[in-house]
Amino acid sequence: MSKSQGKRKVRVEFRKNRGKRTRDNDLTRDFQNDLREDAPKVASPASGSHSFHALELGELEDRLTSSERVRARGDLSRKRTIVTTAEEEQDGETRGDTPDDALEPFAMLAVDLSRCEPGRVVRIHGLNSVVEADGDGRLVRCRLRRLLKTLAIDGRGVLAVGDRVWFRPDRPGGSEGFIEKVERRRGIVTRGYRKREHVLVANVDQLLIVSAFEDPGLKPGLIDRYLISAERGGVRPVIVFNKADLVDLAHYQWIVGLYAQLGYETLVTSVKSGVGLDRLRTILQRGITALSGQSGVGKSSLINAVDPAIHLKVGEVSSQTHKGKHTTTTAELIRTSSGGFVVDTPGLRQFELWGVVPSEIEGYFPEFRPLIPHCRFPDCTHTHESGCAVKEAVAEGLIHDGRYESYLKLFFQQPLEGDADSL
């Protein structure tokens, strides 16, 4: 059997500070030196021998195919090719890092499934995770296989709560094991983090975007970013306006009605008064639901209120800054007594979109869509052009000023006002 059989080529990002080969790993120089040294030892064709004495052709092929090559100038193509085997992946001899959009090849890695069990990631602690086994529902503390672990060190998208995985237990029915394979994802919520994609949660059906009328207060710009991320990831959004007992709802009906008129499902809730909790229970029965929003809006309190069997730790809002304190520090998948699943995610104060270029932003604003064909210029950005149907609609009050300002911030990639990222 050829040495190349059983090997797999994978495209990953260049390692940091490794744009150039080090002197010891200069394959071209090694190759030339080997040829010079072995030239006298190469037999002539008449002798019937065609192999090198010191450098076998098979070894040479392996060394050359593992070199790094830049095939194009675009950022998506600036990858290096690595050749892996099952043994190298398990023993950690392959090194590389990759963002989430390059995770797809690792979902197809050859794995001996006869030694593995299927399950779902319910909690992550650094490079370790807790997986719920499909068969008996036991919780298994798992580590990543070496290749996935190497990828996860510098990225935040290799493994996420909600991922469907195959894990190999240390023994039949054991409580520890290794995650060998991550299945393809659906229904993801992501954000940008340090120029990489950070997958907040995977394989969810709907996203509850929780805001608070007061303490810490509404952030419509943050709501808009969550809506775009949900639509891009194939997740149904539900906007929850919490802490209704702290305000006069008559002053806030405009914003609830604004999003409802745009076609989004909205809900007003209060843990203290019980407003909206019955409807929230019904919503949570629809598959797997992720709760997200800034710190202090009451995500954990809502989960505790609709399901008394769940006891999540809750925090208070700072009396000095009126901002939430981070009580939930890691995402966790929780089974509800009604048969559904909820994912309580850590609070975020800022949310940077990932994978959305400025020219695509207009498509995520439903009120813009019927007006775009009426703009004077086909490539209108709705920022400064004359004859822009969107700008005319804003001037006439047909599009809310706040929504248009949110569009401008997203188009020009301006951060939200407030604190730095919490994660």
LINNOR-V930419 format. One record per pair of residues at least 4 apart in sequence whose ideal C-beta (glycine too) atoms are under 7 Angstrom apart, sorted by the first residue. I is the first residue (numbers start at 1). J is the second residue. If there is no record, write none. Layout:
# LINNOR-V930419
I:J ; I:J
This chain:
# LINNOR-V930419
1:5 ; 3:58 ; 3:62 ; 4:61 ; 6:85 ; 7:83 ; 7:84 ; 7:85 ; 8:84 ; 9:81 ; 9:83 ; 10:82 ; 10:84 ; 10:105 ; 11:79 ; 11:81 ; 11:102 ; 12:79 ; 12:80 ; 12:82 ; 12:96 ; 12:97 ; 12:98 ; 12:102 ; 13:79 ; 13:96 ; 13:97 ; 13:98 ; 14:18 ; 14:19 ; 14:68 ; 14:78 ; 14:80 ; 15:95 ; 15:96 ; 15:97 ; 21:25 ; 21:26 ; 26:30 ; 27:31 ; 27:63 ; 27:64 ; 27:67 ; 28:32 ; 29:33 ; 30:34 ; 31:35 ; 32:36 ; 33:37 ; 34:38 ; 34:54 ; 34:55 ; 35:39 ; 37:54 ; 38:42 ; 38:52 ; 38:53 ; 38:54 ; 38:55 ; 41:53 ; 42:52 ; 43:47 ; 43:49 ; 51:56 ; 51:57 ; 52:56 ; 52:57 ; 55:59 ; 55:60 ; 56:60 ; 57:61 ; 58:62 ; 59:63 ; 60:64 ; 61:65 ; 62:66 ; 65:83 ; 66:82 ; 66:83 ; 68:80 ; 69:80 ; 69:81 ; 70:78 ; 71:77 ; 72:77 ; 82:94 ; 82:96 ; 84:88 ; 84:89 ; 84:94 ; 84:147 ; 85:89 ; 86:90 ; 86:110 ; 87:91 ; 88:93 ; 88:94 ; 89:94 ; 89:109 ; 89:145 ; 89:146 ; 89:147 ; 90:145 ; 90:146 ; 91:146 ; 92:146 ; 92:150 ; 94:147 ; 94:150 ; 95:150 ; 96:150 ; 96:151 ; 97:151 ; 97:153 ; 97:154 ; 97:155 ; 98:102 ; 98:103 ; 98:151 ; 98:155 ; 99:155 ; 99:157 ; 99:196 ; 99:197 ; 100:157 ; 100:190 ; 100:197 ; 100:199 ; 101:197 ; 103:107 ; 103:157 ; 103:158 ; 103:182 ; 106:148 ; 106:182 ; 107:181 ; 107:182 ; 107:183 ; 107:184 ; 109:181 ; 111:116 ; 111:166 ; 111:180 ; 111:181 ; 113:166 ; 115:168 ; 116:166 ; 116:167 ; 116:168 ; 116:180 ; 117:133 ; 117:135 ; 117:167 ; 117:169 ; 118:134 ; 118:166 ; 119:131 ; 119:132 ; 119:133 ; 119:134 ; 119:140 ; 119:165 ; 119:167 ; 120:131 ; 120:132 ; 120:162 ; 120:164 ; 120:333 ; 121:129 ; 121:131 ; 121:159 ; 121:161 ; 121:162 ; 121:163 ; 121:165 ; 122:130 ; 122:131 ; 122:132 ; 122:161 ; 122:332 ; 122:333 ; 123:129 ; 123:130 ; 123:161 ; 123:330 ; 123:332 ; 124:129 ; 124:159 ; 124:161 ; 124:330 ; 124:331 ; 125:330 ; 127:143 ; 127:144 ; 127:149 ; 127:152 ; 128:141 ; 128:143 ; 129:142 ; 129:159 ; 129:179 ; 130:139 ; 130:141 ; 131:140 ; 131:142 ; 131:165 ; 131:167 ; 131:179 ; 132:137 ; 132:139 ; 133:137 ; 133:138 ; 133:140 ; 138:175 ; 140:167 ; 140:169 ; 140:175 ; 140:176 ; 140:177 ; 141:175 ; 141:176 ; 142:167 ; 142:177 ; 142:178 ; 142:179 ; 143:178 ; 144:148 ; 144:149 ; 144:152 ; 144:159 ; 144:179 ; 145:149 ; 145:178 ; 145:179 ; 145:180 ; 146:150 ; 147:151 ; 148:152 ; 148:158 ; 148:179 ; 149:153 ; 151:155 ; 151:158 ; 152:158 ; 152:159 ; 155:196 ; 156:193 ; 156:196 ; 156:198 ; 156:199 ; 157:197 ; 157:198 ; 157:199 ; 159:163 ; 159:182 ; 160:199 ; 160:200 ; 160:201 ; 160:202 ; 161:201 ; 161:331 ; 161:332 ; 161:333 ; 161:343 ; 162:201 ; 162:202 ; 162:203 ; 162:204 ; 162:288 ; 162:333 ; 162:343 ; 163:182 ; 163:185 ; 163:202 ; 163:203 ; 164:183 ; 164:203 ; 165:179 ; 165:181 ; 165:182 ; 165:183 ; 166:180 ; 166:181 ; 167:177 ; 167:178 ; 167:179 ; 167:180 ; 168:177 ; 168:178 ; 168:180 ; 169:173 ; 169:174 ; 169:177 ; 170:174 ; 170:176 ; 170:177 ; 185:202 ; 185:203 ; 186:203 ; 186:234 ; 187:203 ; 187:204 ; 187:205 ; 187:233 ; 187:234 ; 187:235 ; 188:199 ; 188:202 ; 188:233 ; 189:200 ; 189:201 ; 189:204 ; 189:207 ; 189:229 ; 189:230 ; 189:233 ; 189:235 ; 189:290 ; 189:292 ; 190:197 ; 190:198 ; 190:199 ; 190:200 ; 190:229 ; 190:233 ; 190:354 ; 191:198 ; 191:200 ; 191:229 ; 191:351 ; 191:352 ; 191:354 ; 192:197 ; 192:352 ; 192:353 ; 192:354 ; 193:198 ; 193:421 ; 197:354 ; 197:355 ; 200:292 ; 200:331 ; 200:345 ; 201:290 ; 201:331 ; 201:343 ; 201:345 ; 203:288 ; 204:235 ; 204:288 ; 204:289 ; 204:290 ; 204:343 ; 205:236 ; 205:286 ; 205:287 ; 205:288 ; 205:289 ; 206:235 ; 206:236 ; 206:238 ; 206:286 ; 206:287 ; 206:289 ; 207:226 ; 207:230 ; 207:235 ; 207:237 ; 207:290 ; 207:292 ; 208:238 ; 208:240 ; 208:289 ; 208:290 ; 208:291 ; 209:223 ; 209:226 ; 209:237 ; 209:238 ; 209:239 ; 209:240 ; 209:292 ; 209:293 ; 210:240 ; 210:242 ; 210:291 ; 210:292 ; 210:293 ; 210:297 ; 210:298 ; 210:299 ; 210:302 ; 211:218 ; 211:219 ; 211:223 ; 211:240 ; 211:241 ; 211:242 ; 211:293 ; 211:297 ; 212:216 ; 212:217 ; 212:242 ; 212:243 ; 212:296 ; 212:297 ; 212:298 ; 213:218 ; 213:241 ; 213:243 ; 213:244 ; 213:246 ; 213:247 ; 213:252 ; 214:243 ; 214:246 ; 214:247 ; 215:243 ; 215:246 ; 215:296 ; 215:317 ; 215:322 ; 216:294 ; 216:296 ; 216:297 ; 216:317 ; 216:322 ; 216:323 ; 216:324 ; 217:322 ; 218:255 ; 219:223 ; 219:294 ; 219:416 ; 220:224 ; 220:255 ; 220:402 ; 220:406 ; 221:225 ; 221:406 ; 221:409 ; 221:416 ; 222:226 ; 222:294 ; 222:351 ; 222:416 ; 223:227 ; 223:239 ; 224:228 ; 224:406 ; 225:229 ; 225:351 ; 225:353 ; 226:230 ; 226:237 ; 226:292 ; 226:351 ; 227:231 ; 227:237 ; 227:264 ; 228:232 ; 228:353 ; 228:356 ; 228:364 ; 229:233 ; 229:353 ; 230:235 ; 230:237 ; 231:364 ; 232:355 ; 232:356 ; 237:264 ; 238:265 ; 238:267 ; 238:283 ; 239:259 ; 239:264 ; 239:266 ; 240:267 ; 240:269 ; 241:256 ; 241:266 ; 241:268 ; 242:269 ; 242:270 ; 242:297 ; 242:298 ; 242:302 ; 243:270 ; 243:298 ; 244:249 ; 244:268 ; 244:269 ; 244:270 ; 244:273 ; 244:275 ; 245:270 ; 245:272 ; 245:273 ; 247:251 ; 247:252 ; 249:253 ; 252:256 ; 253:257 ; 254:258 ; 255:259 ; 256:260 ; 256:266 ; 256:268 ; 257:261 ; 258:262 ; 258:400 ; 259:264 ; 259:266 ; 260:264 ; 260:266 ; 262:366 ; 262:367 ; 263:366 ; 267:276 ; 267:279 ; 267:280 ; 268:275 ; 268:276 ; 269:275 ; 269:276 ; 269:277 ; 269:280 ; 269:302 ; 270:274 ; 270:275 ; 270:276 ; 271:298 ; 271:301 ; 271:302 ; 271:305 ; 276:280 ; 277:281 ; 277:305 ; 277:306 ; 279:283 ; 280:284 ; 280:302 ; 280:306 ; 281:306 ; 281:338 ; 284:289 ; 284:306 ; 284:336 ; 284:338 ; 284:340 ; 284:342 ; 285:338 ; 285:339 ; 285:340 ; 286:340 ; 287:340 ; 288:341 ; 288:343 ; 289:340 ; 289:341 ; 289:342 ; 290:343 ; 290:345 ; 291:299 ; 291:303 ; 291:342 ; 291:343 ; 291:344 ; 291:345 ; 292:345 ; 293:297 ; 293:299 ; 293:347 ; 294:324 ; 294:347 ; 294:348 ; 294:349 ; 295:323 ; 295:324 ; 295:325 ; 295:326 ; 295:347 ; 295:349 ; 295:422 ; 296:317 ; 296:323 ; 296:324 ; 296:325 ; 296:347 ; 297:324 ; 298:302 ; 299:303 ; 299:344 ; 300:304 ; 300:312 ; 300:313 ; 300:314 ; 300:327 ; 300:328 ; 300:344 ; 301:305 ; 301:314 ; 302:306 ; 303:307 ; 303:310 ; 303:312 ; 303:342 ; 303:344 ; 304:310 ; 304:311 ; 304:312 ; 304:314 ; 307:336 ; 307:337 ; 309:337 ; 310:334 ; 312:344 ; 313:327 ; 314:327 ; 315:324 ; 315:325 ; 315:327 ; 316:325 ; 317:322 ; 317:323 ; 317:324 ; 318:322 ; 318:323 ; 318:325 ; 324:347 ; 326:346 ; 326:347 ; 326:422 ; 328:344 ; 328:345 ; 328:346 ; 328:347 ; 329:346 ; 330:346 ; 331:343 ; 331:344 ; 331:345 ; 331:346 ; 332:343 ; 332:344 ; 333:341 ; 333:343 ; 334:341 ; 334:342 ; 334:344 ; 335:341 ; 336:340 ; 336:341 ; 336:342 ; 346:422 ; 346:423 ; 347:422 ; 348:421 ; 348:422 ; 348:423 ; 349:418 ; 349:419 ; 349:421 ; 349:422 ; 350:415 ; 350:416 ; 350:418 ; 350:420 ; 350:421 ; 353:410 ; 356:360 ; 356:361 ; 358:411 ; 358:413 ; 361:407 ; 361:410 ; 361:411 ; 362:368 ; 362:372 ; 362:382 ; 365:403 ; 365:407 ; 367:399 ; 367:403 ; 368:372 ; 368:390 ; 371:389 ; 371:390 ; 371:393 ; 374:389 ; 375:380 ; 375:387 ; 375:388 ; 375:389 ; 375:390 ; 376:380 ; 376:385 ; 376:386 ; 376:387 ; 376:388 ; 377:385 ; 380:385 ; 380:388 ; 381:385 ; 381:411 ; 382:388 ; 382:390 ; 382:391 ; 383:408 ; 383:411 ; 388:392 ; 389:393 ; 390:394 ; 390:399 ; 391:395 ; 392:396 ; 393:398 ; 393:399 ; 394:399 ; 394:401 ; 394:404 ; 399:403 ; 399:404 ; 401:405 ; 402:406 ; 403:407 ; 404:408 ; 405:409 ; 406:410 ; 407:411 ; 408:412 ; 409:414
